Amino acid sequence: MSAPLSLQLADSELAGLELGAEASAPARLRLAAAHVLQNGQPGFSRGVSLWLGAARLDGPGLALSDCLGRIARGRLQIQADQSSGTAWISELALPGAWQGALRLELELAGSPEPLCLLAASLRCDFEPGVPPNFSESLLC
């Protein structure tokens, strides 16, 4: 696959959230279908996950068993260091990686509470053994 992909958090499908037992353990958000753009063309990719280093839930949020379904809205806040400000982004390079104080907010369709995670790093990539893939959207 030659053209770069960008993950759109909104309209991706969350298949599950795995949190480590210890505070320093990584968390993994598995996407059943990732809403992506390739050269501005909307489509989807399979086998995409987000890995968050030293992640923990922030606030009451959702029960882990409720972390399924379409992401209605999503954004990532990044603060690389104390001297820089924060930035919110909703489109992530695929593959891509970020370091610093991170806050990931996902609002799932039909859910009363957002899922909020704090982390020290985030990596967005295809699962091991899954080649990069892209299928054009069939929406009219």
N, CA, C and O atoms as CSV, one atom per row, in Angstrom:
chain,resi,resn,atom,element,x,y,z
A,1,MET,N,N,0.863,-1.175,0.000
A,1,MET,CA,C,0.000,0.000,0.000
A,1,MET,C,C,0.901,1.227,0.000
A,1,MET,O,O,1.697,1.412,0.921
A,2,SER,N,N,0.783,2.059,-1.017
A,2,SER,CA,C,1.709,3.165,-1.169
A,2,SER,C,C,1.182,4.473,-0.581
A,2,SER,O,O,1.965,5.226,-0.002
A,3,ALA,N,N,-0.085,4.768,-0.702
A,3,ALA,CA,C,-0.624,6.035,-0.220
A,3,ALA,C,C,-0.844,5.981,1.285
A,3,ALA,O,O,-1.311,4.972,1.814
A,4,PRO,N,N,-0.504,7.075,1.978
A,4,PRO,CA,C,-0.685,7.079,3.432
A,4,PRO,C,C,-2.167,7.049,3.819
A,4,PRO,O,O,-3.040,7.506,3.080
A,5,LEU,N,N,-2.407,6.500,4.991
A,5,LEU,CA,C,-3.760,6.431,5.543
A,5,LEU,C,C,-3.862,7.336,6.759
A,5,LEU,O,O,-2.874,7.554,7.460
A,6,SER,N,N,-5.053,7.862,7.010
A,6,SER,CA,C,-5.308,8.588,8.255
A,6,SER,C,C,-6.591,8.032,8.864
A,6,SER,O,O,-7.610,7.890,8.188
A,7,LEU,N,N,-6.516,7.723,10.150
A,7,LEU,CA,C,-7.642,7.182,10.901
A,7,LEU,C,C,-8.542,8.313,11.358
A,7,LEU,O,O,-8.082,9.269,11.983
A,8,GLN,N,N,-9.809,8.206,11.049
A,8,GLN,CA,C,-10.822,9.133,11.534
A,8,GLN,C,C,-11.473,8.461,12.746
A,8,GLN,O,O,-12.105,7.414,12.602
A,9,LEU,N,N,-11.330,9.039,13.920
A,9,LEU,CA,C,-11.909,8.399,15.108
A,9,LEU,C,C,-13.426,8.273,14.967
A,9,LEU,O,O,-13.991,7.215,15.242
A,10,ALA,N,N,-14.085,9.354,14.538
A,10,ALA,CA,C,-15.539,9.300,14.366
A,10,ALA,C,C,-15.883,8.309,13.258
A,10,ALA,O,O,-15.223,8.254,12.221
A,11,ASP,N,N,-16.913,7.545,13.501
A,11,ASP,CA,C,-17.450,6.536,12.587
A,11,ASP,C,C,-16.618,5.264,12.497
A,11,ASP,O,O,-16.939,4.381,11.701
A,12,SER,N,N,-15.558,5.148,13.291
A,12,SER,CA,C,-14.889,3.860,13.437
A,12,SER,C,C,-15.715,3.015,14.397
A,12,SER,O,O,-16.496,3.552,15.181
A,13,GLU,N,N,-15.550,1.709,14.342
A,13,GLU,CA,C,-16.304,0.782,15.195
A,13,GLU,C,C,-15.376,0.179,16.241
A,13,GLU,O,O,-14.405,-0.499,15.906
A,14,LEU,N,N,-15.682,0.431,17.513
A,14,LEU,CA,C,-14.886,-0.101,18.609
A,14,LEU,C,C,-15.331,-1.525,18.919
A,14,LEU,O,O,-16.504,-1.768,19.200
A,15,ALA,N,N,-14.388,-2.465,18.867
A,15,ALA,CA,C,-14.688,-3.877,19.127
A,15,ALA,C,C,-14.378,-4.265,20.566
A,15,ALA,O,O,-14.860,-5.296,21.036
A,16,GLY,N,N,-13.589,-3.469,21.274
A,16,GLY,CA,C,-13.285,-3.803,22.660
A,16,GLY,C,C,-12.142,-2.987,23.210
A,16,GLY,O,O,-11.355,-2.394,22.473
A,17,LEU,N,N,-12.074,-2.975,24.539
A,17,LEU,CA,C,-11.033,-2.274,25.284
A,17,LEU,C,C,-10.429,-3.257,26.265
A,17,LEU,O,O,-11.144,-3.905,27.029
A,18,GLU,N,N,-9.113,-3.365,26.243
A,18,GLU,CA,C,-8.398,-4.218,27.181
A,18,GLU,C,C,-7.479,-3.338,28.015
A,18,GLU,O,O,-6.570,-2.698,27.487
A,19,LEU,N,N,-7.723,-3.310,29.334
A,19,LEU,CA,C,-6.878,-2.548,30.252
A,19,LEU,C,C,-6.011,-3.509,31.031
A,19,LEU,O,O,-6.469,-4.578,31.435
A,20,GLY,N,N,-4.750,-3.136,31.248
A,20,GLY,CA,C,-3.860,-3.950,32.058
A,20,GLY,C,C,-4.238,-3.856,33.526
A,20,GLY,O,O,-4.885,-2.895,33.943
A,21,ALA,N,N,-3.838,-4.847,34.310
A,21,ALA,CA,C,-4.169,-4.882,35.739
A,21,ALA,C,C,-3.394,-3.833,36.529
A,21,ALA,O,O,-3.873,-3.355,37.558
A,22,GLU,N,N,-2.192,-3.467,36.054
A,22,GLU,CA,C,-1.374,-2.485,36.747
A,22,GLU,C,C,-1.472,-1.143,36.046
A,22,GLU,O,O,-1.732,-1.074,34.845
A,23,ALA,N,N,-1.258,-0.063,36.818
A,23,ALA,CA,C,-1.376,1.288,36.265
A,23,ALA,C,C,-0.391,1.531,35.129
A,23,ALA,O,O,-0.685,2.315,34.226
A,24,SER,N,N,0.762,0.885,35.149
A,24,SER,CA,C,1.764,1.116,34.108
A,24,SER,C,C,1.552,0.225,32.877
A,24,SER,O,O,2.265,0.357,31.882
A,25,ALA,N,N,0.585,-0.668,32.949
A,25,ALA,CA,C,0.341,-1.597,31.842
A,25,ALA,C,C,-0.316,-0.867,30.663
A,25,ALA,O,O,-1.064,0.090,30.864
A,26,PRO,N,N,-0.039,-1.314,29.451
A,26,PRO,CA,C,-0.667,-0.676,28.291
A,26,PRO,C,C,-2.137,-1.091,28.159
A,26,PRO,O,O,-2.551,-2.149,28.633
A,27,ALA,N,N,-2.893,-0.237,27.511
A,27,ALA,CA,C,-4.290,-0.544,27.168
A,27,ALA,C,C,-4.357,-0.708,25.656
A,27,ALA,O,O,-3.535,-0.164,24.919
A,28,ARG,N,N,-5.345,-1.463,25.212
A,28,ARG,CA,C,-5.505,-1.686,23.772
A,28,ARG,C,C,-6.968,-1.483,23.401
A,28,ARG,O,O,-7.857,-2.100,23.988
A,29,LEU,N,N,-7.207,-0.629,22.440
A,29,LEU,CA,C,-8.536,-0.444,21.869
A,29,LEU,C,C,-8.528,-1.104,20.498
A,29,LEU,O,O,-7.796,-0.683,19.602
A,30,ARG,N,N,-9.340,-2.136,20.341
A,30,ARG,CA,C,-9.436,-2.855,19.066
A,30,ARG,C,C,-10.586,-2.269,18.258
A,30,ARG,O,O,-11.683,-2.077,18.783
A,31,LEU,N,N,-10.343,-1.991,17.006
A,31,LEU,CA,C,-11.376,-1.469,16.120
A,31,LEU,C,C,-11.854,-2.585,15.197
A,31,LEU,O,O,-11.050,-3.242,14.535
A,32,ALA,N,N,-13.165,-2.793,15.159
A,32,ALA,CA,C,-13.737,-3.783,14.239
A,32,ALA,C,C,-13.602,-3.286,12.805
A,32,ALA,O,O,-13.309,-4.061,11.895
A,33,ALA,N,N,-13.816,-2.003,12.614
A,33,ALA,CA,C,-13.637,-1.345,11.316
A,33,ALA,C,C,-13.143,0.066,11.600
A,33,ALA,O,O,-13.768,0.812,12.354
A,34,ALA,N,N,-12.036,0.419,11.002
A,34,ALA,CA,C,-11.468,1.749,11.183
A,34,ALA,C,C,-11.881,2.625,10.009
A,34,ALA,O,O,-11.650,2.272,8.853
A,35,HIS,N,N,-12.491,3.763,10.307
A,35,HIS,CA,C,-12.856,4.729,9.271
A,35,HIS,C,C,-11.582,5.479,8.893
A,35,HIS,O,O,-11.009,6.185,9.723
A,36,VAL,N,N,-11.139,5.331,7.649
A,36,VAL,CA,C,-9.876,5.924,7.221
A,36,VAL,C,C,-10.054,6.733,5.944
A,36,VAL,O,O,-11.030,6.577,5.209
A,37,LEU,N,N,-9.083,7.596,5.709
A,37,LEU,CA,C,-8.987,8.338,4.454
A,37,LEU,C,C,-7.677,7.952,3.783
A,37,LEU,O,O,-6.645,7.815,4.440
A,38,GLN,N,N,-7.735,7.780,2.469
A,38,GLN,CA,C,-6.534,7.561,1.663
A,38,GLN,C,C,-6.600,8.550,0.519
A,38,GLN,O,O,-7.466,8.448,-0.351
A,39,ASN,N,N,-5.681,9.514,0.519
A,39,ASN,CA,C,-5.695,10.591,-0.488
A,39,ASN,C,C,-7.053,11.288,-0.532
A,39,ASN,O,O,-7.535,11.629,-1.612
A,40,GLY,N,N,-7.670,11.503,0.620
A,40,GLY,CA,C,-8.962,12.178,0.700
A,40,GLY,C,C,-10.158,11.296,0.414
A,40,GLY,O,O,-11.297,11.734,0.574
A,41,GLN,N,N,-9.927,10.063,-0.006
A,41,GLN,CA,C,-11.002,9.119,-0.327
A,41,GLN,C,C,-11.413,8.373,0.939
A,41,GLN,O,O,-10.573,7.717,1.555
A,42,PRO,N,N,-12.695,8.454,1.349
A,42,PRO,CA,C,-13.111,7.727,2.554
A,42,PRO,C,C,-13.228,6.232,2.304
A,42,PRO,O,O,-13.552,5.786,1.204
A,43,GLY,N,N,-12.957,5.481,3.350
A,43,GLY,CA,C,-13.067,4.032,3.290
A,43,GLY,C,C,-12.885,3.438,4.669
A,43,GLY,O,O,-13.087,4.114,5.678
A,44,PHE,N,N,-12.505,2.176,4.712
A,44,PHE,CA,C,-12.277,1.531,6.007
A,44,PHE,C,C,-11.122,0.554,5.899
A,44,PHE,O,O,-10.763,0.088,4.817
A,45,SER,N,N,-10.555,0.263,7.058
A,45,SER,CA,C,-9.484,-0.720,7.182
A,45,SER,C,C,-9.847,-1.684,8.300
A,45,SER,O,O,-10.538,-1.317,9.250
A,46,ARG,N,N,-9.381,-2.910,8.180
A,46,ARG,CA,C,-9.589,-3.939,9.203
A,46,ARG,C,C,-8.268,-4.215,9.918
A,46,ARG,O,O,-7.188,-4.023,9.360
A,47,GLY,N,N,-8.383,-4.674,11.177
A,47,GLY,CA,C,-7.197,-5.074,11.927
A,47,GLY,C,C,-6.414,-3.932,12.525
A,47,GLY,O,O,-5.204,-4.050,12.718
A,48,VAL,N,N,-7.082,-2.813,12.828
A,48,VAL,CA,C,-6.420,-1.638,13.401
A,48,VAL,C,C,-6.670,-1.598,14.907
A,48,VAL,O,O,-7.775,-1.879,15.371
A,49,SER,N,N,-5.639,-1.249,15.657
A,49,SER,CA,C,-5.766,-1.065,17.107
A,49,SER,C,C,-5.033,0.189,17.539
A,49,SER,O,O,-4.148,0.685,16.842
A,50,LEU,N,N,-5.418,0.695,18.704
A,50,LEU,CA,C,-4.718,1.786,19.371
A,50,LEU,C,C,-4.124,1.212,20.648
A,50,LEU,O,O,-4.839,0.608,21.448
A,51,TRP,N,N,-2.823,1.394,20.845
A,51,TRP,CA,C,-2.156,0.959,22.067
A,51,TRP,C,C,-1.784,2.201,22.854
A,51,TRP,O,O,-1.139,3.105,22.324
A,52,LEU,N,N,-2.191,2.252,24.125
A,52,LEU,CA,C,-1.913,3.395,24.990
A,52,LEU,C,C,-0.999,2.945,26.119
A,52,LEU,O,O,-1.330,2.024,26.865
A,53,GLY,N,N,0.165,3.605,26.245
A,53,GLY,CA,C,1.118,3.272,27.298
A,53,GLY,C,C,0.753,3.932,28.608
A,53,GLY,O,O,0.344,5.093,28.629
A,54,ALA,N,N,0.898,3.195,29.715
A,54,ALA,CA,C,0.597,3.688,31.065
A,54,ALA,C,C,-0.794,4.328,31.106
A,54,ALA,O,O,-0.959,5.438,31.610
A,55,ALA,N,N,-1.774,3.626,30.577
A,55,ALA,CA,C,-3.136,4.172,30.440
A,55,ALA,C,C,-3.980,3.894,31.672
A,55,ALA,O,O,-3.816,2.888,32.362
A,56,ARG,N,N,-4.885,4.825,31.918
A,56,ARG,CA,C,-5.878,4.626,32.975
A,56,ARG,C,C,-7.158,5.355,32.594
A,56,ARG,O,O,-7.138,6.356,31.878
A,57,LEU,N,N,-8.266,4.828,33.090
A,57,LEU,CA,C,-9.557,5.479,32.856
A,57,LEU,C,C,-9.611,6.782,33.625
A,57,LEU,O,O,-9.060,6.879,34.722
A,58,ASP,N,N,-10.265,7.782,33.067
A,58,ASP,CA,C,-10.435,9.072,33.720
A,58,ASP,C,C,-11.924,9.327,33.891
A,58,ASP,O,O,-12.659,9.401,32.907
A,59,GLY,N,N,-12.365,9.458,35.113
A,59,GLY,CA,C,-13.774,9.720,35.395
A,59,GLY,C,C,-14.578,8.445,35.462
A,59,GLY,O,O,-14.043,7.350,35.290
A,60,PRO,N,N,-15.884,8.593,35.717
A,60,PRO,CA,C,-16.727,7.402,35.863
A,60,PRO,C,C,-16.833,6.614,34.569
A,60,PRO,O,O,-16.699,5.391,34.574
A,61,GLY,N,N,-17.072,7.302,33.467
A,61,GLY,CA,C,-17.085,6.670,32.155
A,61,GLY,C,C,-17.946,5.439,32.048
A,61,GLY,O,O,-18.901,5.256,32.803
A,62,LEU,N,N,-17.594,4.600,31.101
A,62,LEU,CA,C,-18.356,3.402,30.775
A,62,LEU,C,C,-17.782,2.179,31.463
A,62,LEU,O,O,-16.601,2.150,31.809
A,63,ALA,N,N,-18.609,1.177,31.661
A,63,ALA,CA,C,-18.111,-0.133,32.070
A,63,ALA,C,C,-17.372,-0.715,30.874
A,63,ALA,O,O,-17.761,-0.480,29.729
A,64,LEU,N,N,-16.309,-1.474,31.129
A,64,LEU,CA,C,-15.524,-2.035,30.027
A,64,LEU,C,C,-16.380,-2.862,29.086
A,64,LEU,O,O,-16.124,-2.907,27.883
A,65,SER,N,N,-17.407,-3.523,29.635
A,65,SER,CA,C,-18.282,-4.348,28.787
A,65,SER,C,C,-19.146,-3.502,27.852
A,65,SER,O,O,-19.698,-4.024,26.884
A,66,ASP,N,N,-19.269,-2.200,28.131
A,66,ASP,CA,C,-20.059,-1.300,27.283
A,66,ASP,C,C,-19.219,-0.600,26.215
A,66,ASP,O,O,-19.741,0.216,25.456
A,67,CYS,N,N,-17.944,-0.907,26.151
A,67,CYS,CA,C,-17.043,-0.234,25.207
A,67,CYS,C,C,-17.074,-0.920,23.852
A,67,CYS,O,O,-16.074,-1.465,23.384
A,68,LEU,N,N,-18.241,-0.881,23.239
A,68,LEU,CA,C,-18.453,-1.487,21.929
A,68,LEU,C,C,-19.294,-0.557,21.078
A,68,LEU,O,O,-20.115,0.197,21.601
A,69,GLY,N,N,-19.094,-0.605,19.777
A,69,GLY,CA,C,-19.987,0.104,18.874
A,69,GLY,C,C,-19.342,1.264,18.149
A,69,GLY,O,O,-18.135,1.493,18.233
A,70,ARG,N,N,-20.183,1.984,17.439
A,70,ARG,CA,C,-19.736,3.103,16.602
A,70,ARG,C,C,-19.288,4.279,17.461
A,70,ARG,O,O,-19.959,4.661,18.420
A,71,ILE,N,N,-18.157,4.837,17.102
A,71,ILE,CA,C,-17.656,6.041,17.766
A,71,ILE,C,C,-18.323,7.235,17.095
A,71,ILE,O,O,-18.064,7.524,15.927
A,72,ALA,N,N,-19.183,7.928,17.839
A,72,ALA,CA,C,-19.875,9.087,17.288
A,72,ALA,C,C,-18.931,10.286,17.179
A,72,ALA,O,O,-18.947,11.012,16.185
A,73,ARG,N,N,-18.115,10.482,18.207
A,73,ARG,CA,C,-17.125,11.553,18.228
A,73,ARG,C,C,-15.902,11.053,18.985
A,73,ARG,O,O,-16.018,10.304,19.955
A,74,GLY,N,N,-14.739,11.476,18.529
A,74,GLY,CA,C,-13.513,11.099,19.218
A,74,GLY,C,C,-12.447,12.145,18.994
A,74,GLY,O,O,-12.381,12.778,17.940
A,75,ARG,N,N,-11.603,12.319,20.016
A,75,ARG,CA,C,-10.508,13.271,19.874
A,75,ARG,C,C,-9.381,12.904,20.834
A,75,ARG,O,O,-9.589,12.268,21.868
A,76,LEU,N,N,-8.194,13.325,20.454
A,76,LEU,CA,C,-6.992,13.074,21.235
A,76,LEU,C,C,-6.369,14.413,21.571
A,76,LEU,O,O,-6.141,15.245,20.693
A,77,GLN,N,N,-6.094,14.616,22.862
A,77,GLN,CA,C,-5.409,15.830,23.311
A,77,GLN,C,C,-3.961,15.463,23.602
A,77,GLN,O,O,-3.678,14.476,24.280
A,78,ILE,N,N,-3.054,16.273,23.078
A,78,ILE,CA,C,-1.629,16.002,23.215
A,78,ILE,C,C,-0.943,17.201,23.852
A,78,ILE,O,O,-1.120,18.341,23.423
A,79,GLN,N,N,-0.149,16.915,24.893
A,79,GLN,CA,C,0.730,17.937,25.458
A,79,GLN,C,C,2.116,17.319,25.494
A,79,GLN,O,O,2.417,16.499,26.362
A,80,ALA,N,N,2.957,17.713,24.550
A,80,ALA,CA,C,4.275,17.098,24.408
A,80,ALA,C,C,5.195,17.444,25.578
A,80,ALA,O,O,5.937,16.582,26.048
A,81,ASP,N,N,5.161,18.698,26.060
A,81,ASP,CA,C,5.974,19.089,27.215
A,81,ASP,C,C,5.329,20.297,27.882
A,81,ASP,O,O,4.344,20.843,27.385
A,82,GLN,N,N,5.892,20.706,29.010
A,82,GLN,CA,C,5.310,21.799,29.800
A,82,GLN,C,C,5.318,23.136,29.057
A,82,GLN,O,O,4.445,23.974,29.281
A,83,SER,N,N,6.298,23.338,28.176
A,83,SER,CA,C,6.398,24.631,27.491
A,83,SER,C,C,5.434,24.775,26.321
A,83,SER,O,O,5.157,25.887,25.871
A,84,SER,N,N,4.923,23.650,25.830
A,84,SER,CA,C,4.006,23.740,24.694
A,84,SER,C,C,2.560,23.669,25.165
A,84,SER,O,O,2.260,23.123,26.227
A,85,GLY,N,N,1.700,24.213,24.378
A,85,GLY,CA,C,0.276,24.136,24.684
A,85,GLY,C,C,-0.265,22.766,24.322
A,85,GLY,O,O,0.481,21.860,23.949
A,86,THR,N,N,-1.565,22.636,24.439
A,86,THR,CA,C,-2.194,21.367,24.084
A,86,THR,C,C,-2.903,21.519,22.747
A,86,THR,O,O,-3.304,22.615,22.355
A,87,ALA,N,N,-3.045,20.420,22.072
A,87,ALA,CA,C,-3.744,20.409,20.793
A,87,ALA,C,C,-4.712,19.241,20.792
A,87,ALA,O,O,-4.403,18.175,21.326
A,88,TRP,N,N,-5.879,19.431,20.198
A,88,TRP,CA,C,-6.856,18.363,20.031
A,88,TRP,C,C,-6.844,17.932,18.574
A,88,TRP,O,O,-6.864,18.772,17.675
A,89,ILE,N,N,-6.812,16.637,18.342
A,89,ILE,CA,C,-6.891,16.137,16.973
A,89,ILE,C,C,-7.918,15.007,16.918
A,89,ILE,O,O,-8.117,14.298,17.905
A,90,SER,N,N,-8.558,14.841,15.785
A,90,SER,CA,C,-9.533,13.757,15.613
A,90,SER,C,C,-9.158,12.853,14.441
A,90,SER,O,O,-9.871,11.903,14.117
A,91,GLU,N,N,-8.028,13.165,13.816
A,91,GLU,CA,C,-7.517,12.377,12.693
A,91,GLU,C,C,-6.090,11.960,13.042
A,91,GLU,O,O,-5.246,12.804,13.343
A,92,LEU,N,N,-5.828,10.654,12.999
A,92,LEU,CA,C,-4.526,10.123,13.390
A,92,LEU,C,C,-3.844,9.470,12.199
A,92,LEU,O,O,-4.487,8.768,11.419
A,93,ALA,N,N,-2.544,9.700,12.057
A,93,ALA,CA,C,-1.778,9.008,11.020
A,93,ALA,C,C,-1.818,7.508,11.307
A,93,ALA,O,O,-1.735,7.083,12.459
A,94,LEU,N,N,-1.944,6.719,10.254
A,94,LEU,CA,C,-2.002,5.260,10.390
A,94,LEU,C,C,-0.959,4.653,9.463
A,94,LEU,O,O,-1.178,4.627,8.252
A,95,PRO,N,N,0.159,4.167,9.976
A,95,PRO,CA,C,0.507,4.076,11.395
A,95,PRO,C,C,1.016,5.419,11.915
A,95,PRO,O,O,1.447,6.284,11.153
A,96,GLY,N,N,0.951,5.562,13.248
A,96,GLY,CA,C,1.424,6.781,13.887
A,96,GLY,C,C,1.671,6.551,15.362
A,96,GLY,O,O,1.150,5.602,15.948
A,97,ALA,N,N,2.477,7.432,15.968
A,97,ALA,CA,C,2.790,7.322,17.392
A,97,ALA,C,C,2.938,8.721,17.978
A,97,ALA,O,O,3.417,9.641,17.314
A,98,TRP,N,N,2.514,8.867,19.248
A,98,TRP,CA,C,2.562,10.135,19.963
A,98,TRP,C,C,3.064,9.884,21.378
A,98,TRP,O,O,2.784,8.841,21.969
A,99,GLN,N,N,3.808,10.847,21.916
A,99,GLN,CA,C,4.344,10.787,23.278
A,99,GLN,C,C,3.931,12.045,24.021
A,99,GLN,O,O,3.717,13.093,23.411
A,100,GLY,N,N,3.820,11.941,25.330
A,100,GLY,CA,C,3.493,13.090,26.158
A,100,GLY,C,C,2.253,12.802,26.983
A,100,GLY,O,O,1.768,11.671,27.028
A,101,ALA,N,N,1.750,13.828,27.628
A,101,ALA,CA,C,0.513,13.681,28.403
A,101,ALA,C,C,-0.656,13.658,27.416
A,101,ALA,O,O,-0.944,14.663,26.766
A,102,LEU,N,N,-1.324,12.514,27.308
A,102,LEU,CA,C,-2.386,12.322,26.322
A,102,LEU,C,C,-3.726,12.086,27.000
A,102,LEU,O,O,-3.801,11.481,28.070
A,103,ARG,N,N,-4.767,12.566,26.370
A,103,ARG,CA,C,-6.141,12.302,26.812
A,103,ARG,C,C,-6.943,11.903,25.578
A,103,ARG,O,O,-7.063,12.677,24.628
A,104,LEU,N,N,-7.490,10.690,25.599
A,104,LEU,CA,C,-8.313,10.188,24.507
A,104,LEU,C,C,-9.760,10.175,24.972
A,104,LEU,O,O,-10.087,9.556,25.985
A,105,GLU,N,N,-10.624,10.857,24.235
A,105,GLU,CA,C,-12.052,10.913,24.551
A,105,GLU,C,C,-12.842,10.316,23.397
A,105,GLU,O,O,-12.711,10.748,22.252
A,106,LEU,N,N,-13.658,9.324,23.706
A,106,LEU,CA,C,-14.505,8.684,22.705
A,106,LEU,C,C,-15.946,8.703,23.178
A,106,LEU,O,O,-16.247,8.243,24.279
A,107,GLU,N,N,-16.832,9.230,22.357
A,107,GLU,CA,C,-18.269,9.187,22.629
A,107,GLU,C,C,-18.862,8.122,21.730
A,107,GLU,O,O,-18.866,8.252,20.506
A,108,LEU,N,N,-19.361,7.069,22.351
A,108,LEU,CA,C,-19.961,5.983,21.585
A,108,LEU,C,C,-21.426,6.286,21.315
A,108,LEU,O,O,-22.124,6.816,22.181
A,109,ALA,N,N,-21.895,5.953,20.120
A,109,ALA,CA,C,-23.287,6.201,19.737
A,109,ALA,C,C,-24.216,5.523,20.731
A,109,ALA,O,O,-24.053,4.340,21.031
A,110,GLY,N,N,-25.172,6.257,21.235
A,110,GLY,CA,C,-26.167,5.707,22.147
A,110,GLY,C,C,-25.703,5.556,23.580
A,110,GLY,O,O,-26.447,5.031,24.407
A,111,SER,N,N,-24.503,5.996,23.900
A,111,SER,CA,C,-23.983,5.865,25.257
A,111,SER,C,C,-24.110,7.195,25.994
A,111,SER,O,O,-23.808,8.245,25.427
A,112,PRO,N,N,-24.553,7.162,27.247
A,112,PRO,CA,C,-24.720,8.417,27.982
A,112,PRO,C,C,-23.406,9.015,28.475
A,112,PRO,O,O,-23.346,10.217,28.734
A,113,GLU,N,N,-22.367,8.224,28.609
A,113,GLU,CA,C,-21.085,8.692,29.139
A,113,GLU,C,C,-19.973,8.478,28.123
A,113,GLU,O,O,-19.966,7.464,27.425
A,114,PRO,N,N,-19.029,9.416,28.027
A,114,PRO,CA,C,-17.884,9.190,27.138
A,114,PRO,C,C,-16.871,8.256,27.789
A,114,PRO,O,O,-16.841,8.107,29.011
A,115,LEU,N,N,-16.065,7.644,26.978
A,115,LEU,CA,C,-14.931,6.853,27.437
A,115,LEU,C,C,-13.723,7.773,27.388
A,115,LEU,O,O,-13.365,8.275,26.322
A,116,CYS,N,N,-13.083,8.000,28.551
A,116,CYS,CA,C,-11.920,8.885,28.629
A,116,CYS,C,C,-10.737,8.121,29.202
A,116,CYS,O,O,-10.845,7.486,30.252
A,117,LEU,N,N,-9.615,8.186,28.509
A,117,LEU,CA,C,-8.397,7.522,28.937
A,117,LEU,C,C,-7.253,8.531,28.977
A,117,LEU,O,O,-7.113,9.361,28.079
A,118,LEU,N,N,-6.440,8.450,30.023
A,118,LEU,CA,C,-5.217,9.228,30.121
A,118,LEU,C,C,-4.057,8.275,29.857
A,118,LEU,O,O,-4.092,7.122,30.285
A,119,ALA,N,N,-3.039,8.746,29.160
A,119,ALA,CA,C,-1.920,7.873,28.823
A,119,ALA,C,C,-0.656,8.695,28.620
A,119,ALA,O,O,-0.703,9.917,28.474
A,120,ALA,N,N,0.490,7.986,28.612
A,120,ALA,CA,C,1.779,8.616,28.377
A,120,ALA,C,C,2.211,8.479,26.921
A,120,ALA,O,O,3.101,9.198,26.465
A,121,SER,N,N,1.583,7.560,26.192
A,121,SER,CA,C,1.918,7.379,24.779
A,121,SER,C,C,0.745,6.714,24.072
A,121,SER,O,O,-0.111,6.092,24.702
A,122,LEU,N,N,0.723,6.858,22.764
A,122,LEU,CA,C,-0.307,6.216,21.953
A,122,LEU,C,C,0.332,5.782,20.643
A,122,LEU,O,O,1.100,6.520,20.025
A,123,ARG,N,N,-0.004,4.574,20.241
A,123,ARG,CA,C,0.436,4.059,18.945
A,123,ARG,C,C,-0.789,3.557,18.204
A,123,ARG,O,O,-1.591,2.803,18.754
A,124,CYS,N,N,-0.929,3.972,16.972
A,124,CYS,CA,C,-2.037,3.584,16.099
A,124,CYS,C,C,-1.435,2.785,14.957
A,124,CYS,O,O,-0.615,3.299,14.197
A,125,ASP,N,N,-1.850,1.499,14.834
A,125,ASP,CA,C,-1.216,0.665,13.819
A,125,ASP,C,C,-2.089,-0.547,13.521
A,125,ASP,O,O,-3.075,-0.813,14.209
A,126,PHE,N,N,-1.705,-1.262,12.491
A,126,PHE,CA,C,-2.355,-2.531,12.187
A,126,PHE,C,C,-1.839,-3.592,13.157
A,126,PHE,O,O,-0.691,-3.546,13.598
A,127,GLU,N,N,-2.704,-4.540,13.477
A,127,GLU,CA,C,-2.329,-5.642,14.362
A,127,GLU,C,C,-1.149,-6.399,13.754
A,127,GLU,O,O,-0.998,-6.435,12.533
A,128,PRO,N,N,-0.310,-7.005,14.603
A,128,PRO,CA,C,0.781,-7.823,14.069
A,128,PRO,C,C,0.229,-8.900,13.128
A,128,PRO,O,O,-0.755,-9.571,13.439
A,129,GLY,N,N,0.872,-9.045,11.993
A,129,GLY,CA,C,0.447,-10.043,11.011
A,129,GLY,C,C,-0.638,-9.571,10.060
A,129,GLY,O,O,-0.974,-10.279,9.110
A,130,VAL,N,N,-1.199,-8.377,10.299
A,130,VAL,CA,C,-2.236,-7.834,9.409
A,130,VAL,C,C,-1.578,-6.813,8.475
A,130,VAL,O,O,-1.064,-5.795,8.939
A,131,PRO,N,N,-1.588,-7.070,7.195
A,131,PRO,CA,C,-0.980,-6.099,6.277
A,131,PRO,C,C,-1.855,-4.844,6.175
A,131,PRO,O,O,-3.074,-4.927,6.327
A,132,PRO,N,N,-1.244,-3.690,5.920
A,132,PRO,CA,C,-2.056,-2.480,5.696
A,132,PRO,C,C,-3.085,-2.744,4.607
A,132,PRO,O,O,-2.778,-3.336,3.572
A,133,ASN,N,N,-4.313,-2.294,4.855
A,133,ASN,CA,C,-5.390,-2.545,3.899
A,133,ASN,C,C,-6.335,-1.360,3.864
A,133,ASN,O,O,-6.430,-0.599,4.826
A,134,PHE,N,N,-7.035,-1.208,2.743
A,134,PHE,CA,C,-7.989,-0.113,2.544
A,134,PHE,C,C,-9.066,-0.586,1.600
A,134,PHE,O,O,-8.774,-1.134,0.537
A,135,SER,N,N,-10.317,-0.375,1.985
A,135,SER,CA,C,-11.460,-0.641,1.109
A,135,SER,C,C,-12.244,0.645,0.985
A,135,SER,O,O,-12.559,1.290,1.985
A,136,GLU,N,N,-12.564,1.021,-0.257
A,136,GLU,CA,C,-13.322,2.248,-0.473
A,136,GLU,C,C,-14.707,2.128,0.141
A,136,GLU,O,O,-15.292,1.046,0.199
A,137,SER,N,N,-15.216,3.264,0.598
A,137,SER,CA,C,-16.559,3.324,1.147
A,137,SER,C,C,-17.578,3.118,0.023
A,137,SER,O,O,-17.388,3.591,-1.097
A,138,LEU,N,N,-18.637,2.419,0.337
A,138,LEU,CA,C,-19.716,2.207,-0.635
A,138,LEU,C,C,-20.903,3.120,-0.368
A,138,LEU,O,O,-21.953,2.982,-0.995
A,139,LEU,N,N,-20.732,4.068,0.580
A,139,LEU,CA,C,-21.816,5.016,0.871
A,139,LEU,C,C,-22.034,5.944,-0.319
A,139,LEU,O,O,-21.084,6.363,-0.981
A,140,CYS,N,N,-23.279,6.252,-0.572
A,140,CYS,CA,C,-23.625,7.159,-1.669
A,140,CYS,C,C,-23.918,8.538,-1.143
A,140,CYS,O,O,-24.229,9.441,-1.919
